Amino acid sequence: MLSINPNEISVAKLHGYLLGSIAPRPIAFASTVDKDGNPNLAPFSFFNVFSANPPIMVFSPARSVKDNTTKHTLDNCIATKEVVINVVNYDMVHQMSLASTAYAQGVNEFDKAGFTMLKSEKIAPFRVAESPVQFECIVKEVVALGDEGGAGNMIICEVVKVHIQEEILDDDGRIDQHKIDLVARAGGSFYSRAKEGFFEIPKPIATLGIGIDAIPKHIKNSKILTGNDLGMLGNIEEIPSDKDVLAFKKQTMERCAHILDASQEDMHKKAHDYLEKGDVATAWKILLIK
């Protein structure tokens, strides 16, 4: 394993390791204005939501590694205390990337990237009309994390107005993760299209899982079942009863009696296949069938 002391390599190389391993990261497409009202638009992937009550988001424009200059977004947030954080989806990702170009002060990235300026309701910066969700925010605090190239500046924002395109909502009025079609940043020039990689995991907070430590040893020590498999098996509230397993065994004998002659390894492989389909109940019964 490669072990590194951060202060013993270049900032650029460390930056690459950080961005390549902490990914994918959501994108804050930040719209600001300077003290004279000139608009600015730039994306940042050091970003996330940190609170719902109050609704708080944090993003961090870093000082340039090359020449230690600060971003116009940072300067504007300090000067005006306002910012719109626009969500980025696949339909606008190339335009968003174009807006990340280091244009000179005063150049309107909305025009350069072909975005529509939409007037905000509570603050001065404009919203990106093409963005599926737009958050009008006031800047609560700016925390400088250093004064050298590569140092971040945490901009802590409170959401004061949310705008959501109705086309991305499902029948219950919730955001549909496939319709919103979000993108995220990774290392180098790589992005991730979220809807192509979505999968669901039942939240342990919804049930009291038995835990992997409660799984019988012959299952827990399987050479076939993976850590993810065991995690799924341990997230049930109770192990199937002998009655349920016996009923399943009788059904199995009627359909395919030969399975009962299979080796433990083959049974574990079959259980693994059911777990990959999300059928935890059947996987458990297969593992307990003999």
N, C-alpha and C positions, 0 to 999 in steps of 0.2 A: 504493500500500500504506500502511495506517495503521501508523505507528511510534510506540511509546509508551515513555516512561521510567516504570517502575513507581512511582517516588516522586513523580510529578507528577500522578497521578490518585488518586481515593479508593480506599480498601481494598475497599469494596464493589464498585466497578466492576471493579477488578483481579481480585477474587474471581470475578466473573461471567465474565470473559475466560478465566481459568484453567480453570474448571470446564466452560465451553462448548467449549473446544478440547482439553483432555486428557480424552478420553472415548471409549468407555465405561469406567467404573472399577468394579472388583469391590467388593463391600460386605462389611465386617466387622460382623456383628451381635454386638456385644460385651456379654457378660453378666458382671457383677461383683457383689461385695457390699462394703458399707462395713465399718468396724471393728467394728460391732455385729451384723453378719450380715444387714443389710437388703439385699435384691436390687435390682439396677438393670439395665436393658436399653436399649441405644441403638445405632443404626447409624452407621457411618462409611465414607465412600468414599475417604478418603485411606488406601489399604490395598493391600498385596500380600504375596506370599511371596518371601523373599530368600535362602533357603538350604534345602538338603535334609539336610545332614549337618554340623552339627546342623540340625534342622528349625526355621527361624526365620521368623516373620511380623512385619510392622511395620504399625501403623496410627497415625493421628495425630488426636487430638481437638484442634481448634483453639480458641483463646480467642475468646470472643464478639466480633464486630466492633462490636456495639451498645454493650456495657457492660464489655467486657474480663473478664467472669467466666469461670471454668473449668468444664468439664463434670464431672458427677458421676463419669463413667467414669474420667476422669483422676485425680480425687481418690482414688477407690477403688483404682486400680492402684498408685498411690504408697503408699497405706496398707497394702494387703494383698499386693501383688506377685503377684496371680493374676487370670486372665481366661479366659473361654470365648469363642472366636470361632466363631460359628455362620454357616454358609453360607446365603444367601437364594436361594430359587427362586421361580418365578412364583406357585405356589400360596399363598404367604405374603406377597407383596410389599405388599399393602394393609395387612395387620396390621403389618408391619415399619415402614411409613411412619407409622402411628398411634403406634407406640412411640417415634418420633423427637420427639414433642411434648415441649416443655420443662416437664414436670411438676415439682412441688416435690420437694425432698429428702425421701426416705422413701416416696414413692409407688411402688408396684410396677407397673412397665410390663408385666410378664408378665400381670397381671390386666387392666390397661387395654386391652391389645392382644389379649387372649384366647389367650395362649400357655400351653402346659403346661410347668411347671417340672420338669425331670428332674435328679435328683441326679448330680453328677459323681463319678468314682471316685478321683481323685487330688487334687482341689482343692475349695475351698468353693463357688465360684460355680456356679449351676445352668446346665444346658444347656437349649436350646430343643428340646423333643421333636419339633416339627414340622420342624425344619431337617434337610435330607438328609445333611449332614456337620457334625460338631461337633468342634472342636479344644480340648482342655483345655490351657491354657498357663500357664507361670510367667513373670512379668515379669523380664527380665534387666536392663533399663535403660530409663530415661525421659530423653529428651533434649529439653530446652526450646529451641525455635528462636527465641524472642523473648519479650518481656514485655508487648507491646501487643496490642490487639484484632486478631484475624486470625492471630496467631502460632500455629504448630503445636507439638505436643508428641509427638515420635516415641516410641511405646511399642514396645520391642523385646521380642518374646515367643518363648519356646521351647516347642514343642509336646511335651507329655509323654504325651498319650493322644489317639487319633483314634477317632471313632465314625462309621460309615457305614451308612446304611440300605441293606440288601441289594437292595431293589427298583430301585435306580439302577445296579446293576452289570450288565455284559454277561456273556456265556457264559464269557469268559476271566477274570472277576473284576475287570475294570477298570471305572472309572466311565464310563458311557455318557453322552456330552454331550447327547444328546437327552432321555434319561430324567431327568437331573438338572435340566434346564430352568432354568438359572441366569438371574438378572437382574443388570443393572448400572446405575450412575448416569451421567447425562450432565448438561448444564447446565440451570438452571432447575428445572422440575418434570418433566423428561424422564427416562425410564428406557429400557433396551434389554433385550429378551427374547433372550437369546443364541442359542437353538436356531433362531430364525427367520433368523439371519444367519450361520450357520456355513458355512464353505467350507474345503477342504483345499488346502494347498500342500506339495508334496514338499519335505522339508527338505534344503537343500544339503549339510548335514553327512553325509547318507547317501550322497551321490555327489559326484564331483568334476566339477562343471559346466564346460563349455567357456568360459562367460562371454560376455557380449554383445560383447566386443572381438574374439571369434573368429568372429562371424557375418559372412557375406559382405556386402559393402557395399550391394549392391542390395536386400538384405533389411533390413539395419540402418538404412538411410536411407529406408525406406518411409514414405510419407505416410499409409498406412492402418493399419499395425501400431502398437499403443500400447506404452508403456513396460512395462506388464504382459505384453504379448505377447512382447516381446523378452526379458523376464526368464524366461518359461517356455521359450523357445527356447534360451536360454543355460544352462539348468539340466540339459541332457542331457550325457551323458559323451562322446558322439562324434556327429558329423554323419552322417546316413545315407549309406551307400556308394553309388557309382555303380550298382552291381549292384542294390541295393535300390530305388533311384529308377527304374531302367530297368524292373524288374519291376512296379513300381507304375504306371508309364506305360503298359505293355502292358495291365494290368488296366483302367486308366481308359479306354483307347481302345476296349476291348471293351464297356464299360458305357455310356460317354457320350463319344464321340470329339470332340464339339463343344467340350468344355472346353479342349482343347489349342489352340483358336483364340482363346481368351479373352485379353484384355489383361493385362499384368502387374498392373495395378490390381485387376482382377477376381479374379485368382489370389490376390492378397494379401487381398482381402475374404473369399474362400473359406477361406483359411488361418486368418484371424481367427475365422471361425465355428467351425472345428474347435478352435481354442485355447480358445474360450469353453466348449466341451464338455469340455475337458481332454485332448483327443486330440492330444498334441504330436507324436507320430511321423507321423501323417497330415499335419499342418500342415507339417512339415518337407519331406515328399516333394512336396507341392503347390508349395511355394516353390522347390524344386530341379528341378521337372519340365521346365523349359526355360530 
